[in-house]
Every structure is written in structure tokens, then in C-alpha cells.
Amino acid sequence: MKPLQFNDLSLDIKHTIISFIDRPTDLKNLCLGSKELRGIATPILYRSIHLFVGGPQDLRLSAFLGASNPGIPHIREIFLRLEKMVTQDKHRHYHSDDSSEEEEVEESASIPARQAQFTVRLLLDFLPRDILDIFSWQNWEPLSVDNFLLLCNKQRALRVLEIGPMDRPLAPVLEKHPNIFDALTELNSIDVYPDTLDRLRASQRLLQAKPDIENLCISTGFEYSNEDPEDLHDSSIRPGLINRTLFSHMQPLDDCKPFHLKNLDLDTIELRYATDTWLKVIKFSVLEKMEIRNCAGAEVLFAQLSKPHLRPVKLRSLRWMDDDKSEPHALEAFEGLLESLSGLKTLHIYVNRMRSLPKVGPIILHKKTLTSLSIHSQQTRDTIHTYSEEDYDKLCTECSQLRQLSIMFPKTTVEHAVASPEFLAFRVRYKLCVTLLRSISNDYHQSHTLKLHNLRTLNIRRWPSTRESFTGSFARIIPTLCLYEHQLQRMTQHIFELSDMDSMENDYGLGNRSHLSVVCWGGNGKTRHESNDKFKLKQIPFARGWKLDPFGQKSMLAVQTIWRMVQFVEPESDILNHSLYDMHDIHQGFGL
């Protein structure tokens, strides 16, 4: 019987196979293979588009939007960033970012925002009608109100709509177009970022027009703007300005019909009096995903949600992040909420100024379903909390379904590019390597059997220490950092090799290796290195690669990659993107 070839498969099977390809370069190569493959890969390749506008690359946009481009009708998501003009500065600093450059450049004061608005207008004019699901302006520079109105009028199939900074007041314009949001019949997700009274009023009009949305994100930024009303947040007397404005159409709150949401994100909002406001306008019992960021008084919300009649029984993703959580009962209230819930799949905790980490007991209650876990806390700048050896053992033994793990590991060193004995002991006890170290000590024969068989992504937040300090001039720091990255590569290589050996010995993984594909050092955003308080490094990810020796033998190699490419190496790596500063940066204009 003739062996079955790929070309012999039916069209629907080919489409299913190609749909699992995420890397744009691979999809591009498929488009060049044949007419049939081009018809399958083109919609996948063009579905999500990321563009930098406002720079020299705008000249190529006309070719991209030409009638000869077969991918234009298949665009569903557009993410735009403002390309900031940069100039080299003699005082340069190391910048281990997702770019290939190793030198940080100083941004020019002049930003071509006007050119960017023209480019956005050109893009919206040439796109076919009603094809977009998402249109996101991610730089948080002011967007033209005219472009916003054109977007709403021409792309009526939008599923996600954002109200961010505008070049002029938006609320008066919406008063002249009272029915502009009614045409958005498919809209089910609203993201609002109010930092002015005008944007609060504009957000209220959108919420009033779309009471049946499923996803809501509210991130306030009044502390970064010139407007800072005294009664911004709720008090014991009455709701604050945010609630009085956003939900003015729902007054009185005691008789209102609450939003039935699936996903809720709240950032920089006072929740101390949530019982009288937020618990009335939102039905928390039907939530599936909840993120609470930098919300004072969050313990009140956690305590209320622990009650049977308010408990979110469908909740599968819970994220709590706060830069200064000094309330003594906040951690207890959060642990109580964890104990009342069941079936969590994602749990991310990034809280500073806490006296300790959350107890392991409430976390392992979700051991059968938990696949993504991130825990980080530090009481002071120099005091980073870590679990005890017993708690580490219990956590990694019970939560055996974890696919992504980000946690504060025991301190280690890169001296001679070999991990410290304490760190290697952790690897043995916490399910990443057993086999090789058994020859070192007979004590490891009684080590716990490997349980994290499904681990794909490992994030080691604490930077390993080094004998050399990151001090001195730029010319002195760069060689030290190059050597430091090389040592991190060798440590990562060691982790991959040990996990592969253990997977082959215990018969799990992919046959010849484990599932572990990405090992990342440091947290998202710049994190301080312990050798120098003023020196910060950005996340350094390593992916599993291959190398060929002079004799043609193929072997595994840990390859340093850029942050934005990790998602194409391992789709289950979104834990690396989750940071305390993700939403605060948008108000300060940093971007991710």
C-alpha cells in the first residue's frame, strides 16, 4: 500500500493541521509552497496584524493595502503602536529587551503623532467595511477623535472597543452622534481608561449603549493626569465620582440591573466600600475571569465574594496584583476566597509590602485544574519572600498539572556557570531533575518522584548572583553582562538536559525529551539585580533549540530569544507577559 502523503489528505484535514502553526515566517513559507497552501495559510497569516505607524515604514503601507494583496479581507485584529523617533546618546545603558540591540537609546522629544494619525486614517479608509474584530491603539498617545468616529461608523462588526486618550474632548462629540454605538451589534468587550472627566462621561455613554457586554476593563489614571478630584473614589457617605459618572444611568444602584460579565479587570479603584457600589452594578457570581490591580480595600471585595450567595462559582482565572498592600487582613481575605472557590486554572499573585506569601494549603485545593501559577511578593526592597522547603515540596507534588510556573526560587549563583547546591537540591525536590544528581549523593535516591510532567514554561524571577558587580562605566558593564548572559545560557542548558534525562528515564514527555520548552530569567519589565540597586535588567528568555557538530550530530541547545518571539516558540508562555506594571505603564506612556 502506498504511504499516505500530506498532499493526499483532504482539504479540511490540511486546514486543521496548518491552523496549529503560529509563527508568521512558517505561514509565509507555506504561502509560497502552492496555490492550495496559500489559500489555507493566508487567512491565518493576516488574521492579526501588528503595525508601527508614524515613521519611515509608513511609505510601505500603500503597498500593503493594495488591491493585489489577497490577505486584506482576512484581517480581523489590528494592533497599532506609535514608532518613536530615537537618537543615539553618548550616555547609553544596557537594554536587554525584546529588540536585538544591546544599547538603550534616548527617545527624541519630537514624536510624529500627526503623521501617525494620517496613517491611521489611510488605514481605516482603505480597509473593507465590517471586517475588524479588534482595533487597538496601544501607545496611549492621543488618538484622533475623527479617526475614532470613522472606526465606529465603518467597522460595525467590532467585538472590542477601547476609549483611551483623545486629541480633543470626546463627550461633546458623542452628544452630536447619540446613536453611534448602536450600530456596533457584535460588541461584547469594553476597555475604558479614564483619567479625565471628559473620558469618564464618554465611557458612560458607551456603557449605557451596551448593557449586555461580557468583558469589561476599567483602568483609572487620574493620579497621572492634571485632574484629581477629591471625591474620586467611594466613601461611606456616597459613591465616588467614578461610580456616579460611569453608572449614572443605573441610579439608584439598589434597583439597577447589574452587568452579567464573564471577564472583569479593575485597576486603581477604591474597593473599600464595594458592598454599596460595585457589588450592585456587577453580578460577580457569574464571573469566569477576574483581575484586581492596585485596588485599595480589595480585602473587602474578597471577603464579600467568599459568601455563598456572592461566590463566583464559575471563576477559572484569578489575578491579584498590588504594589503596596499593607493592610493586615488583605492576605487572610484572599486566602479565604481561594478556599471558597474550586476549579481555578490560572492563579497569579504579585503583591508587595506583604508580611508573607499566601499559604500553600488554599492553593493546592485547586490541584486538579491549576495549570498556570505565578506567585511573587516582597516586604521591602531587599526582603523577597520564598516558601520553605516543605511548602515547595507540597506545592510541586500536589499541583502536578502545572504547565506554566513563575515563582521566587531559592537564591543561586552563576559562578563557574554551575548552580549552587541549594538550587540543585531544589531542582531535585521540585520535579525538574533527578537522574544526573543521583550519582552525587545517595540522599537523592529518596527524592520525590517527578510530578511536573506537563511543565512547558518556567520563569525564574530572581536573578542569579555573580561575583562581578554591575557597576562602573558603560564600557565596563557590557563585557560583564555578556559573560553573565553566557553563564545564564549554560545554566538553562543544564536545566533542559536534566529534565530531558529524567523524562526518558520515567517515560513521559515527547519520547526523546520533556515538555519544557522555555526557561526565562527575571520578571516582565525591568527588575533590579541584587548586585546593584540602580541597575536593572529586562527579562531574558531561553528557548529549546538545536545545534550540529562538525560530524553532523544533532543535539539540544538553549538559545536566547527575544521576548516577543517566545509566543511563537511556546504558545503556553503568557505567564511571562503578566506583570504588576502592565496597566500602570499605559498611563505613563511607556508601553510594554
C-alpha positions in Angstrom: 0.0 0.0 0.0 1.4 3.4 -1.0 2.3 5.6 2.1 -0.1 8.4 2.7 1.4 11.8 1.9 0.4 15.3 3.0 -0.9 16.2 -0.4 -3.2 13.1 -0.3 -5.1 14.5 2.7 -8.4 16.2 2.3 -8.6 20.0 2.4 -10.3 20.2 5.8 -7.6 18.0 7.4 -4.9 20.2 5.9 -6.6 23.3 7.2 -6.7 21.7 10.7 -3.0 20.9 10.6 -2.0 24.3 9.4 -4.2 26.1 11.9 -1.7 25.0 14.7 1.1 26.9 13.1 1.7 30.2 14.9 5.0 31.5 13.6 4.5 34.1 10.8 7.6 33.1 8.9 6.4 29.5 8.7 3.0 30.7 7.4 4.7 32.9 4.9 6.7 29.9 3.6 3.6 27.9 3.3 2.0 30.6 1.1 4.9 30.2 -1.3 4.5 26.4 -1.5 1.5 26.1 -3.7 -1.8 27.7 -4.6 -3.7 25.4 -2.3 -1.5 26.0 0.7 -1.6 29.7 0.0 -5.4 29.7 0.2 -5.2 27.9 3.6 -2.4 29.9 5.2 -3.3 33.4 4.0 -6.3 33.9 6.4 -4.3 32.6 9.3 -1.3 34.8 8.5 -3.3 38.0 8.1 -5.8 37.5 10.9 -3.8 39.5 13.5 -1.7 42.5 12.3 0.8 44.5 14.3 1.9 47.8 12.8 4.3 50.6 13.8 3.0 53.9 12.4 4.4 57.4 12.4 7.8 56.5 11.0 9.5 55.8 7.7 7.8 52.4 7.4 4.5 54.2 6.6 5.6 54.5 3.0 5.1 50.8 2.6 1.5 50.9 3.9 0.1 51.8 0.5 1.6 48.6 -1.0 0.2 46.6 2.0 -3.3 48.0 1.4 -3.2 47.5 -2.4 -5.9 45.6 -4.2 -3.3 42.9 -5.2 -2.9 41.8 -1.6 -5.1 38.8 -1.1 -4.8 38.9 2.7 -6.6 42.3 3.3 -10.2 40.7 3.5 -8.9 38.3 6.2 -7.7 40.9 8.7 -9.6 40.7 11.9 -7.3 42.2 14.5 -5.1 45.4 14.2 -2.7 46.5 16.9 -1.0 49.8 16.3 2.0 51.3 18.0 3.5 54.8 17.6 7.0 54.5 16.2 9.0 56.9 18.3 12.0 58.5 16.7 15.2 57.8 18.6 18.6 59.3 18.7 21.9 57.9 19.9 23.1 59.3 23.2 26.6 59.1 24.5 25.3 58.1 27.9 24.0 54.7 26.9 22.8 51.9 29.2 22.4 48.2 28.7 19.0 47.3 27.4 18.3 43.5 27.4 14.9 44.0 25.7 13.0 42.2 23.0 15.0 44.0 20.4 18.3 42.8 19.0 20.1 45.9 20.1 22.2 45.9 23.3 22.3 49.6 23.8 19.5 51.7 25.1 18.8 54.8 23.0 17.4 58.1 24.2 14.0 58.9 22.8 13.7 62.1 20.9 11.3 64.7 22.2 9.6 65.1 18.9 7.0 62.3 18.2 5.5 62.2 14.8 2.0 61.9 16.1 0.4 63.9 13.3 1.9 61.6 10.7 0.6 58.6 12.7 -2.9 60.0 12.7 -2.8 60.5 8.9 -1.6 56.9 8.5 -4.4 55.6 10.7 -6.9 57.5 8.6 -5.4 56.0 5.5 -5.6 52.5 7.0 -9.3 52.9 8.0 -10.3 54.4 4.6 -8.7 51.5 2.6 -9.9 48.6 4.8 -13.1 46.9 3.7 -16.1 47.5 5.8 -17.2 45.4 8.8 -14.2 43.0 8.9 -12.4 44.0 12.1 -13.0 42.4 15.5 -10.3 44.4 17.3 -8.7 47.8 16.7 -6.2 48.7 19.4 -4.1 51.9 19.7 -1.5 50.6 22.1 0.8 53.5 22.6 -1.6 55.6 24.6 -0.7 58.7 22.8 -3.9 60.7 21.9 -5.9 59.2 19.1 -7.7 61.5 16.7 -11.4 61.8 17.5 -12.2 61.9 13.8 -10.4 58.5 13.4 -12.4 57.1 16.3 -15.7 58.2 14.7 -14.6 56.7 11.4 -13.8 53.4 13.1 -17.2 53.2 14.7 -19.0 54.1 11.5 -17.1 51.8 9.2 -16.2 48.8 11.3 -19.6 47.9 12.8 -18.5 44.3 13.5 -16.1 45.3 16.2 -16.1 43.0 19.2 -13.7 45.1 21.3 -13.8 48.8 21.7 -11.3 51.0 23.7 -11.8 54.5 25.0 -8.3 56.0 25.7 -6.6 59.3 25.3 -8.1 61.5 22.5 -6.7 64.6 20.9 -9.7 66.7 21.9 -12.8 66.2 24.2 -14.8 63.2 23.1 -18.0 63.6 25.2 -19.3 66.7 23.3 -18.7 64.9 20.0 -20.7 61.9 21.2 -23.6 64.2 22.1 -23.8 65.1 18.5 -23.8 61.5 17.5 -26.0 59.9 20.1 -26.6 56.6 18.2 -23.1 56.0 17.1 -22.6 52.9 19.4 -26.0 51.3 18.4 -24.6 50.1 15.1 -21.9 48.0 16.9 -24.2 45.0 17.2 -21.3 42.5 17.8 -19.6 44.5 20.6 -19.1 42.3 23.7 -15.9 43.8 25.3 -15.3 47.3 26.5 -11.9 48.7 27.7 -12.0 52.2 29.2 -9.1 54.1 30.6 -10.5 57.3 32.2 -8.1 59.8 33.6 -10.2 62.9 32.8 -13.8 63.9 33.4 -14.4 64.0 29.7 -13.3 60.4 29.3 -15.5 59.3 32.2 -18.5 60.8 30.5 -17.6 59.2 27.2 -17.2 55.9 28.8 -20.6 56.2 30.5 -22.3 56.7 27.1 -20.7 53.5 25.8 -21.7 51.5 28.9 -25.2 52.8 28.7 -25.5 51.9 25.0 -24.1 48.3 25.6 -25.6 46.8 28.8 -25.1 43.2 27.5 -21.4 43.2 27.3 -19.4 40.2 28.6 -16.0 41.7 29.2 -15.2 45.0 31.0 -11.9 46.6 31.8 -11.7 49.8 33.8 -8.3 51.3 34.5 -8.2 54.8 36.0 -5.2 57.1 35.7 -6.2 60.3 37.5 -3.1 60.2 39.6 -1.1 60.7 36.3 -3.2 63.5 34.9 -3.8 67.1 35.8 -7.3 66.3 37.1 -7.6 64.8 40.6 -11.0 65.4 42.1 -11.2 65.0 45.9 -14.3 62.7 45.8 -13.0 60.4 43.1 -13.5 57.2 44.9 -16.4 55.8 47.0 -16.8 56.8 50.6 -19.1 55.8 53.5 -21.4 58.6 52.6 -22.0 58.2 48.8 -20.4 56.7 45.7 -17.4 58.4 44.3 -17.1 60.4 41.1 -16.1 57.3 39.1 -19.2 55.4 40.0 -21.5 58.4 39.9 -20.4 59.1 36.4 -19.8 55.7 34.8 -23.0 54.2 36.1 -25.2 57.4 36.3 -27.7 55.7 34.0 -28.2 52.9 36.6 -29.1 55.1 39.6 -30.4 54.3 42.1 -28.0 51.3 42.4 -30.3 49.4 44.7 -32.8 48.9 41.9 -30.4 48.6 38.9 -30.0 45.6 36.6 -26.3 44.6 37.1 -23.9 43.7 34.3 -23.6 39.9 33.7 -19.9 39.8 32.8 -17.6 36.9 32.1 -14.3 38.9 32.5 -13.7 41.8 34.8 -10.5 43.9 35.1 -10.3 46.6 37.7 -7.2 48.8 38.1 -6.5 51.6 40.6 -10.1 51.7 42.0 -11.1 52.1 45.7 -12.9 48.9 46.7 -13.2 49.6 50.4 -16.9 50.4 50.0 -17.6 47.9 47.2 -20.5 46.4 49.0 -22.6 49.6 48.3 -21.4 50.1 44.7 -19.5 47.5 42.7 -21.4 44.5 44.1 -24.6 46.1 42.9 -23.6 47.1 39.4 -21.8 43.8 38.6 -23.0 40.3 39.2 -19.8 38.7 40.5 -21.3 35.3 40.9 -21.2 34.6 37.1 -17.6 35.8 36.5 -15.2 33.4 34.8 -12.1 35.7 35.0 -11.2 38.5 37.4 -8.2 40.7 37.7 -7.7 43.2 40.6 -4.8 45.5 40.2 -3.7 48.2 42.7 -7.1 48.5 44.3 -7.1 49.8 47.8 -9.5 47.9 50.1 -9.5 44.8 47.9 -9.8 42.7 51.0 -13.4 43.9 51.4 -14.3 42.6 48.0 -12.5 39.3 48.6 -14.4 38.8 51.9 -17.7 39.5 50.3 -17.1 37.1 47.4 -16.3 34.4 49.9 -20.0 34.4 51.0 -22.2 31.7 49.4 -24.7 34.0 47.7 -21.9 36.1 46.1 -19.3 33.4 45.4 -18.2 33.3 41.7 -18.7 29.6 41.2 -17.6 29.7 37.5 -14.4 31.6 38.2 -11.4 29.9 36.4 -8.8 32.7 36.3 -7.9 34.9 39.3 -5.2 37.6 39.3 -4.4 39.9 42.2 -1.7 42.5 41.8 -0.8 45.4 44.1 2.4 47.4 44.6 1.7 48.5 48.2 -0.7 46.2 50.0 0.0 47.0 53.7 -3.5 46.1 55.0 -3.0 43.4 57.7 -6.1 41.4 56.7 -5.8 41.5 52.9 -3.9 38.2 52.7 -6.3 36.4 55.0 -9.2 37.6 53.0 -7.6 36.4 49.7 -6.8 33.0 51.2 -10.5 32.8 52.4 -11.6 33.5 48.8 -9.3 30.7 47.5 -10.7 28.3 50.0 -14.3 29.1 48.9 -13.6 28.6 45.2 -13.0 25.5 43.2 -11.6 24.7 39.8 -9.2 27.5 39.2 -7.0 27.1 36.2 -5.0 30.3 36.4 -3.7 31.9 39.6 -1.4 34.9 39.6 -0.4 36.8 42.7 2.0 39.8 42.6 1.7 41.8 45.8 4.4 43.8 47.5 4.6 45.0 51.1 3.1 41.8 52.4 4.4 40.1 55.5 4.4 36.7 53.9 3.4 34.7 50.9 -0.1 33.1 50.6 -0.4 29.8 52.4 0.1 26.7 50.2 -3.0 25.0 51.6 -5.6 27.1 49.8 -3.6 26.9 46.6 -3.4 23.1 46.4 -7.2 22.9 46.8 -7.2 23.6 43.0 -4.5 21.0 42.2 -6.7 19.0 39.8 -7.3 22.0 37.5 -4.5 24.5 38.1 -2.3 24.9 35.0 -0.7 28.4 35.4 0.7 29.6 38.7 2.6 32.8 39.4 3.5 34.0 42.9 5.7 36.9 43.9 5.9 39.1 47.0 8.4 41.1 48.8 8.1 43.0 52.0 10.9 45.5 51.4 13.3 46.2 48.6 15.8 43.7 50.0 13.4 41.2 51.5 11.9 38.8 49.0 9.6 36.1 50.3 10.2 32.5 49.4 8.4 29.3 50.5 10.0 26.9 52.9 11.3 23.6 51.6 8.3 21.8 52.9 5.9 24.2 51.2 7.8 23.9 47.9 7.6 20.2 48.1 3.9 20.2 48.8 3.1 22.7 46.1 5.0 20.9 43.3 3.9 17.5 44.4 0.2 18.2 44.6 -0.1 20.6 41.7 1.1 18.1 39.1 -1.0 19.6 36.2 1.0 22.8 36.1 2.1 23.9 32.6 3.4 27.4 33.5 5.2 28.2 36.7 6.6 31.5 37.8 7.8 31.8 41.4 10.7 33.1 43.6 13.2 30.2 43.6 16.0 29.8 46.1 19.0 32.0 45.6 21.7 30.7 43.3 24.9 31.9 41.7 26.3 31.8 38.2 29.9 31.3 39.4 31.5 28.9 37.0 28.1 28.6 35.3 27.0 25.9 37.8 24.1 26.3 40.1 24.6 26.3 43.8 24.0 23.1 45.8 20.9 24.6 47.3 19.5 25.4 43.9 20.3 22.0 42.5 18.7 20.4 45.6 15.6 22.4 44.7 15.6 21.1 41.2 15.7 17.6 42.6 13.0 18.1 45.1 10.8 20.2 42.9 10.5 17.9 40.0 12.8 19.3 37.4 15.8 16.9 37.6 16.6 13.7 39.5 18.7 11.4 37.3 22.1 13.1 37.0 22.3 14.2 40.6 21.8 10.7 42.0 25.4 10.0 41.3 26.4 12.9 43.5 24.7 11.9 46.7 23.0 8.9 48.0 20.5 11.1 49.8 18.8 11.9 46.5 17.8 8.3 46.0 14.9 9.0 48.3 13.9 12.2 46.4 10.3 12.6 45.4 9.4 11.3 42.0 9.0 13.8 39.2 5.5 15.2 39.1 5.6 18.3 36.8 5.4 16.2 33.7 3.4 18.8 31.8 5.5 21.9 32.5 6.1 24.0 29.4 7.3 27.3 30.7 9.4 28.1 33.7 10.1 31.6 34.9 12.8 32.1 37.5 12.2 35.6 38.7 15.2 36.0 40.9 18.4 36.9 39.1 21.3 34.6 40.0 24.1 36.3 41.8 27.5 36.9 40.3 31.0 37.6 41.6 31.3 40.6 39.3 29.2 43.7 40.2 27.3 45.7 37.6 29.0 48.9 38.5 31.3 51.3 36.8 31.3 52.8 33.3 29.2 51.6 30.3 32.4 50.1 28.7 33.0 48.0 31.8 29.4 46.9 32.3 28.9 45.5 28.8 31.6 42.8 28.9 30.4 41.7 32.4 26.8 41.4 31.1 27.9 39.4 28.0 29.6 37.0 30.3 26.6 36.9 32.6 24.2 36.1 29.8 26.5 33.3 28.6 26.5 31.8 32.1 22.7 32.0 32.2 22.7 30.1 28.9 24.8 27.4 30.4 22.6 27.1 33.5 19.5 26.9 31.2 21.2 24.3 29.1 21.8 22.3 32.3 18.1 22.5 33.3 17.0 21.3 29.8 19.4 18.4 29.8 18.4 17.2 33.3 14.7 17.5 32.6 15.2 15.5 29.3 17.1 12.8 31.0 14.5 12.4 33.7 11.7 12.3 31.2 13.3 9.5 29.3 14.0 7.6 32.5 10.5 7.9 33.8 8.7 7.6 30.4 6.9 10.9 30.0 7.1 13.9 27.7 7.6 13.6 24.0 9.7 10.4 24.0 13.1 11.9 23.5 12.7 15.0 25.7 10.4 16.6 28.2 7.7 19.2 27.5 9.8 22.0 29.0 10.4 24.5 26.1 11.1 27.9 27.7 13.1 28.9 30.7 13.1 32.6 31.4 15.1 34.7 33.9 13.8 37.8 35.5 10.3 39.3 35.6 8.4 41.2 33.0 9.6 44.8 32.8 12.9 45.9 34.3 13.8 44.2 37.6 16.6 45.1 39.9 19.7 42.9 40.1 20.9 42.2 43.7 24.4 43.2 42.9 23.5 46.8 42.2 20.4 48.7 43.5 20.4 51.1 40.5 21.0 48.5 37.8 18.0 46.8 36.2 17.7 44.0 33.6 14.9 43.1 31.4 13.6 39.6 31.0 16.0 37.1 29.4 14.2 34.1 27.8 15.8 31.0 26.5 14.1 28.5 24.2 14.9 25.0 23.2 16.9 24.9 20.0 19.3 22.6 18.2 22.9 22.6 17.1 25.0 20.5 14.7 28.6 19.5 15.5 31.3 19.1 12.8 30.3 15.4 12.4 26.7 16.2 11.7 25.4 15.1 15.1 22.3 17.0 16.2 22.0 18.0 19.9 19.9 20.3 22.0 20.9 23.8 22.7 19.4 26.5 24.9 19.1 29.6 22.7 18.5 33.1 23.9 15.5 34.6 22.1 13.6 37.9 22.2 10.6 38.4 24.4 8.0 38.9 21.6 9.1 35.7 19.8 8.5 33.4 22.8 4.8 33.1 22.0 5.7 31.6 18.6 8.1 29.1 20.3 5.7 28.0 23.0 2.1 29.2 22.9 1.6 28.4 26.6 4.0 31.1 27.8 1.7 34.0 28.5 2.8 33.9 32.2 5.9 35.8 31.1 3.9 38.7 30.0 2.0 39.2 33.2 3.4 42.0 35.3 2.3 44.4 38.0 3.2 47.3 35.8 1.4 46.2 32.7 -1.6 48.6 33.2 0.2 51.4 35.0 2.6 51.9 32.1 -0.2 52.8 29.8 -1.0 56.0 31.7 2.7 56.9 31.8 3.2 56.3 28.1 5.7 53.5 28.4 4.1 50.7 26.5 5.0 47.1 27.1 
